[in-house]
Amino acid sequence: MEKLASAADLIGKRRPERPVRGLRPHAAGRAARWFLEKFPGDVAYAYKANNSAFLIGALYGAGIRHFDVASLPEIEDAVTIPEAHLHFMHPVKSRHAIRRAYELGVRSFALDGEDELDKIIEETGGARDLLLWVRIAVPAINSRIPLERKFGVSGQKAANLLIKTRQAASELGLTFHVGSQTTTPDAFVTALADLHKLIVKAGVMIDRLDVGGGFPSHYPDSDPAPMDDFMETILAEIETLPVKENIRLMCEPGRALVAEAESLIVRVDARRGHDLYINDGSYGMLFDAAHLSFIFPMRIVNREINPSEPLVPLELWGPTCDSIDYMKGPFMLPASTAEGDYFEIGNMGAYGRAIAGHFNGYGDYDEAILLDEPMMSMYATNVVQVRSAQR
Ligand SMILES: Cc1ncc(COP(=O)(O)O)c(C=O)c1O
């Protein structure tokens, strides 16, 4: 893939018709190195966040060997990665997916009910080599995408499930997810305090503990606590748990490893007042902007903008004929933004590419590797967070 200095360099050379995914593998590598250095356990990349071979290659190059996978297609993909340890962390799986995963070498499975435990035992032929994770429901605190309503078990039911799972598991683990884009570490404190009570109630030996994903990235309307605070708080709380001294830990970051590592570069096809019509949208990589009100950093890349030019709040419309294809924002761009301009939308690496579909004949992208720094960063100290949207 072509390597270019920046999105501005790319637009100067190409003037692309299609939207462009600008990859920054070096940013994924840096995030992975940070986690591997600071977290004293297995760092499992949540494969669903972004399956670009370039980003996964960068994570692998940095030392990532564990992967949280949530479907059979993800397993069939990830199983080709040398020395990969796959953890099938979706709490509800089809019987076929369990059977096939086991045939492909997966030994690590999550569950949150006795029905799922029975399925796993039956479909693996009563295997004695399973690492079984019981997913606990924990409250979402300051998280953008709470996950607690769909999965997780709690209270007496959780204690009973732990006791039953202990009988079937070679190793027993506890897992939870505080919700994606959690901006303060107290969510982890509350979750681990709940786990503390549960371990006492169930009275079973726990071999592993997975603190899940949910670690944040930077966005113009979201200024999370520093990543060091998350790690220090989590590790201090784990110290207080009634578990083995040498309990094996895991975390499953998705967003925090790849958000900074991909930009989207779009073109303005029309401007009508405060409405910009652009060549990607909610059916493409901007799902989170449309449906979860994410605000991403943006900058014009086809021409120099005078730093004193005011920014104005703009709304975005995607290329399809559907009026749901709308991103309300407000997105702050220079007042002079006009038809024919290209702008870079940064920190799109988590769940942007992963969700994009092909509605209305759209959904194809050009790609390039960009060598400059991301527009906002949790890890790089030399990044000037771009002058962009503030709500
Ligand atoms: C089980 C599990 N682990 C990890 C993740 C990654 O979460 P995040 O991208 O918020 O770190 C998810 C996301 O939905 C998940 O469902």
Ligand as a Chemical Component Dictionary entry (heavy atoms), coordinates in Angstrom:
data_LIG
# 
_chem_comp.id                   LIG 
_chem_comp.type                 NON-POLYMER 
_chem_comp.pdbx_formal_charge   0 
_chem_comp.three_letter_code    LIG 
# 
loop_
_chem_comp_atom.comp_id 
_chem_comp_atom.atom_id 
_chem_comp_atom.alt_atom_id 
_chem_comp_atom.type_symbol 
_chem_comp_atom.charge 
_chem_comp_atom.model_Cartn_x 
_chem_comp_atom.model_Cartn_y 
_chem_comp_atom.model_Cartn_z 
_chem_comp_atom.pdbx_ordinal 
LIG C1 C1 C 0 -16.602 -8.823 25.041 1  
LIG C2 C2 C 0 -15.990 -7.567 24.540 2  
LIG N1 N1 N 0 -14.681 -7.340 24.787 3  
LIG C3 C3 C 0 -14.050 -6.227 24.337 4  
LIG C4 C4 C 0 -14.726 -5.289 23.586 5  
LIG C5 C5 C 0 -13.973 -4.069 23.124 6  
LIG O1 O1 O 0 -14.472 -2.948 23.733 7  
LIG P1 P1 P 0 -13.762 -1.516 23.565 8  
LIG O2 O2 O 0 -13.604 -1.286 22.118 9  
LIG O3 O3 O 0 -14.714 -0.586 24.221 10 
LIG O4 O4 O 0 -12.450 -1.602 24.281 11 
LIG C6 C6 C 0 -16.097 -5.460 23.318 12 
LIG C7 C7 C 0 -16.834 -4.446 22.553 13 
LIG O5 O5 O 0 -17.996 -4.491 22.337 14 
LIG C8 C8 C 0 -16.742 -6.634 23.808 15 
LIG O6 O6 O 0 -18.035 -6.851 23.564 16 
# 
loop_
_chem_comp_bond.comp_id 
_chem_comp_bond.atom_id_1 
_chem_comp_bond.atom_id_2 
_chem_comp_bond.value_order 
_chem_comp_bond.pdbx_ordinal 
LIG C1 C2 SING 1  
LIG C2 N1 SING 2  
LIG C2 C8 DOUB 3  
LIG N1 C3 DOUB 4  
LIG C3 C4 SING 5  
LIG C4 C5 SING 6  
LIG C4 C6 DOUB 7  
LIG C5 O1 SING 8  
LIG O1 P1 SING 9  
LIG P1 O2 DOUB 10 
LIG P1 O3 SING 11 
LIG P1 O4 SING 12 
LIG C6 C7 SING 13 
LIG C6 C8 SING 14 
LIG C7 O5 DOUB 15 
LIG C8 O6 SING 16 
# 
